[in-house]
Amino acid sequence: MRRTAVLDVGAHSAALTVVRRPPRGARPPRTRDAADPGLWEIVATRKVRLKLNRMLTDDGRLSERGVASVQRAVARALKAAPARRPPLAFATSVIRDAPNREEIIARVAAATGTRLQVLPALEEARLAYVAARRWSGATGRPLLVLDIGGGTVEIAYGTGHQPLLAMCLPLGARQVTRRWLPEGAASARRLRQVREELRRALAEPPGLPAVAPGTRVLACSKTFAQLARLARTGGGTRLDLPGLRAAAGLLATTKVSRRGELPGISRHRAEQSLAGALVAEALMNACRAREVEICPWSTREGLLLEHLGLHHL
């Protein structure tokens, strides 16, 4: 069976996933990440941690230390890749938005033989929608997909296997942390100020979709998934506004050094977890979504689905 690999390089990791399609008539074992267990079987994964959010200069360039760490991480992750078949390799906003991104891509290619794609933000939004639609198994029903990354927020809406609308806003958790929450913890006054800034920012874009009756809302990001586990709503599979506000309040009064001890919050995302909660809250309010379902698939799975021709329901 042919194997396909996808390599996702972001601020926190270089993650390789290798899948294979089952023989005709065979069904791979069901996993918690697959709504349809007949799509593929995950045969190998490798994740190498990165801390690129701490290696950015004031103008957003990745430092020399950061570039070297990407080279090493990609080389280590690729050890799990299939021989003779280059992976589908892409980098997210931390590299896409860096002024020295061409240097980063060239140096990684020279060191590893793999050239990272830099997907436009709207393409990330489209692929996240494709993945969420396929994961949900729903046809014809309106679907709103929300994805909070480090640099940007992606929003997509549609009724078919491709979105009717895709948007990208520079309100990622890393960006909001650097802009409005550099101190980490925040007072009640500071929280009000940041909430107001986010409300104004989300009021500006024309055409922001609003949830209508019958619309299913899926949240596709580590940010939403960790907040759902912290809020403990729906066993971590759902997140509602009251639970989200409670989670934001807890994060605001917890030192950054201790946030990684909270349920669901990973240490490497602790610094930007409060910003992520405030962005999630503002986004749900702006789209009039009282609750979201957590979808474990996003851009990476959308890329795999289209590469394997599995994106149609």
HUWO-V590924 format. One record per residue. N is the residue number from 1. RES is the residue in one small letter. PHI is phi in whole degrees, 0 to 359 (none if undefined). PSI is psi as a letter, one per 40 degrees, with the letter a starting at -180 (NA if undefined). NEAR is the number of other C-alpha atoms within 10 Angstrom. Layout:
n->[N N]
res->[RES RES]
phi->[PHI PHI]
psi->[PSI PSI]
near->[NEAR NEAR]
This chain:
n->[1 2 3 4 5 6 7 8 9 10 11 12 13 14 15 16 17 18 19 20 21 22 23 24 25 26 27 28 29 30 31 32 33 34 35 36 37 38 39 40 41 42 43 44 45 46 47 48 49 50 51 52 53 54 55 56 57 58 59 60 61 62 63 64 65 66 67 68 69 70 71 72 73 74 75 76 77 78 79 80 81 82 83 84 85 86 87 88 89 90 91 92 93 94 95 96 97 98 99 100 101 102 103 104 105 106 107 108 109 110 111 112 113 114 115 116 117 118 119 120 121 122 123 124 125 126 127 128 129 130 131 132 133 134 135 136 137 138 139 140 141 142 143 144 145 146 147 148 149 150 151 152 153 154 155 156 157 158 159 160 161 162 163 164 165 166 167 168 169 170 171 172 173 174 175 176 177 178 179 180 181 182 183 184 185 186 187 188 189 190 191 192 193 194 195 196 197 198 199 200 201 202 203 204 205 206 207 208 209 210 211 212 213 214 215 216 217 218 219 220 221 222 223 224 225 226 227 228 229 230 231 232 233 234 235 236 237 238 239 240 241 242 243 244 245 246 247 248 249 250 251 252 253 254 255 256 257 258 259 260 261 262 263 264 265 266 267 268 269 270 271 272 273 274 275 276 277 278 279 280 281 282 283 284 285 286 287 288 289 290 291 292 293 294 295 296 297 298 299 300 301 302 303 304 305 306 307 308 309 310 311 312 313]
res->[m r r t a v l d v g a h s a a l t v v r r p p r g a r p p r t r d a a d p g l w e i v a t r k v r l k l n r m l t d d g r l s e r g v a s v q r a v a r a l k a a p a r r p p l a f a t s v i r d a p n r e e i i a r v a a a t g t r l q v l p a l e e a r l a y v a a r r w s g a t g r p l l v l d i g g g t v e i a y g t g h q p l l a m c l p l g a r q v t r r w l p e g a a s a r r l r q v r e e l r r a l a e p p g l p a v a p g t r v l a c s k t f a q l a r l a r t g g g t r l d l p g l r a a a g l l a t t k v s r r g e l p g i s r h r a e q s l a g a l v a e a l m n a c r a r e v e i c p w s t r e g l l l e h l g l h h l]
phi->[none 286 250 233 239 233 244 246 250 233 295 255 193 250 242 252 234 246 234 222 278 287 301 305 91 270 232 292 298 291 234 290 265 238 289 248 289 270 286 197 241 281 253 199 219 209 236 245 291 230 227 293 297 263 239 258 280 299 267 90 289 274 295 302 297 293 299 297 292 294 304 294 295 296 300 292 296 292 297 265 282 297 292 70 233 296 285 282 245 218 243 266 299 299 268 304 269 286 302 257 298 295 295 300 297 295 290 295 296 294 278 237 81 246 259 287 279 246 284 302 301 293 290 299 297 296 293 297 296 304 294 295 298 292 296 289 73 267 241 82 283 303 228 247 243 241 219 257 259 282 260 222 245 250 228 218 219 184 236 239 281 239 288 277 217 222 224 222 232 281 234 294 297 292 296 293 299 292 278 236 227 292 278 96 293 219 284 299 295 295 300 298 296 292 300 292 299 292 300 295 297 277 277 283 294 286 82 298 291 245 290 251 307 92 280 264 246 244 251 242 194 299 302 297 298 290 294 295 291 292 286 58 258 63 64 85 262 221 216 249 296 300 295 294 296 295 296 298 297 293 296 295 259 251 301 305 295 252 296 294 271 283 302 87 270 277 298 285 251 299 299 259 292 294 301 300 294 291 294 301 297 296 293 296 296 296 267 59 258 282 208 233 265 275 252 281 259 209 304 302 290 298 297 296 302 288 296 269 69 247 279 277 284]
psi->[h i i h i h h h h a d e i h h h h h i i i i i h e i h i i h i e e h d h e e d i h h e i i h h h i i f d d e f h i d e e i h i d d d d d d d d d d d d d d e d e i i i e h i i h h i i a d d d d e h d f d d d d d d d d d d d e e h h h i h h i d d d d d d d d d d d d d d d d e h h d h h h h h h h h a d d i h h h i i a e a e i i d h h i h i f f i d d d d d d d e f e e c i i i d d d d d d d d d d d d d d e e d h i e h i i h i h e h h h h h g i d d d d d d d d d d f h f f e e i h i d d d d d d d d d d d d e h i d e e d e e i h d h i d e e d d e d d d d d d d d d d d d d d e f h d i i i h h e i a d d d d d d d d d e f e e h NA]
near->[8 10 17 22 24 22 27 23 28 23 25 18 20 26 22 26 24 21 20 18 18 15 12 7 6 9 15 16 11 13 11 7 11 18 16 15 14 17 18 24 19 16 13 14 17 18 20 17 18 20 16 20 23 12 18 17 11 8 8 15 19 26 17 11 11 20 22 15 18 27 19 17 20 26 18 18 22 24 11 17 22 16 10 6 11 16 22 20 21 22 20 23 21 24 26 21 17 18 13 15 18 14 13 25 21 14 18 23 15 12 14 14 12 21 20 23 16 20 16 14 22 18 17 27 27 28 28 30 35 29 28 29 31 24 21 17 10 16 14 10 13 19 25 28 28 30 27 26 25 25 24 22 24 26 27 26 26 21 16 18 20 18 22 11 17 24 20 21 16 17 24 24 27 25 20 24 20 15 12 16 19 14 11 21 17 20 11 10 9 14 20 12 13 20 17 13 15 19 17 13 14 19 12 9 11 7 10 17 17 15 18 12 7 9 16 19 23 24 29 26 20 20 26 30 22 23 27 27 20 23 25 19 17 13 11 18 17 22 27 19 18 14 19 24 16 14 21 24 18 17 26 23 15 18 16 20 11 13 23 18 13 16 14 18 23 15 15 17 23 21 27 24 29 31 32 29 25 23 24 27 23 22 22 21 16 18 18 13 19 14 20 22 20 24 28 21 25 25 25 21 21 25 23 22 19 14 12 14 9 15 21 13 12]
